Amino acid sequence: MLTSYAAHFDTPAGYLDFARFGPPSRDAVAATARALEESARADHTTVDGLMRAETVARDTAARLAGSDGRHTVLLPNASTGLFHAALGIREGVVLTPSTDFPANHYPWRRTADLGRATPRWLDPAPGEGVTPDLVRAALTDDVVAVSVSAVDFRTGFRVDLAALREAIGPDRLLIVDAIQAFGVAAMDWAAADVVVAGGQKWLRAGWATGCAVLSDRALESLEPVLTGWTGVEDVGVFDGVEHPPSPDARRWSITNLSPVTAAAFAAALELVEQHSVAAIEAAVAERITELTEVVVAHGGRVLSPADPARRAGILSFTLPDRDPAVVAKALHAEGVTPTVRADSLRFSPHASTPPEAAERVAAALSSLRN
């Protein structure tokens, strides 16, 4: 456990569902409360003052991605970013895995319906994710982009972004849904042209927070179909004529976001930056190792990659001859919160998760033998 980081949270020891939702820190909660309190006492300085949180959050997200404010924009969620990217491609084939989370499916289904980009579905081998070899085998001249999740939501399989970039070459776009990795896994974000992330999971910022980081290639080639009034040049000039899209990532802005959620996002991102992604990742990996040992010791079948270098903070497993719902009931009795699916269970600890979590899991799984 990263003690200095954990001191900012009140999350129960057995909470192991960060891949679904990350309970915010006291810092983020306090930032939210302050912003709401300020808005309740509004005067001529209030709106402009509250809006400054967006700049702080944007610039911090940019630094975590190894980029800058010109290439970064805040969004209300990851899906909005994926739709921006998808609708920005005028034509051609986009490779995306059939096993990916649906957020990376529907944008491409919609563009196909509109006669724009068309998806070609990749089928990773069981237990695997999107590999360079899989992508190379599917490349044809009409492929203009590859859209993947940085970390697979089912198994925690970690995509090698640099190797994917090498596989597709410099002229195709690499679009990455980073919601299961950003702020908790050190990855080569610069290899991607579009990186989108929501803040409600591993970043622990609460709902309605997120960002996108765009490369120069993305800014040049993606059509700004969804640009709104806040994403244009001379945004404060209301002259009744159409303004051109902003030349930077702000062109993905549709309207003003909530300064309250921006304040929470800024606080959450600053906490990650303060403690470093590397330290957070190492703490998560330690918990995953402990949990894996417990699951295996109790006869569990691990579905996540065995090689630590090929996985992030997700441990998926089954207990043979045990209904996941029955296993979940035993875990709940010990104060453990997993993700429960029809065919498996998923643990996703964070850097604030104490060793006690593995002890609770061991007690729960032991109870099933009685």
Secondary structure, DSSP 4 states (H G I P E B T S, - for coil): --HHHHTT----TTB-BTTT--PPPHHHHHHHHHHHHHHHT--TTHHHHHHHHHHHHHHHHHHHTT--GGGEEE-SSHHHHHHHHHHT--SSEEEEETTS-GGGTHHHHHHHHTTS-EEEEE-PPTT----HHHHHHH--TTEEEEEEESB-TTT-BBP-HHHHHHHH-SSSEEEEE-TTTTTTS---GGG-SEEEEESSSTT---SS-EEEEE-HHHHHHS--TT--GGGBSSTT---SSPPPBPSSGGGG--SPPPHHHHHHHHHHHHHHHHH-HHHHHHHHHHHHHHHHHHHHHTT-EE-S-SSGGGB-S-EEEE-TT--HHHHHHHHHHTT-B-EE-SS-EEEB--TT--THHHHHHHHHHHHTT-
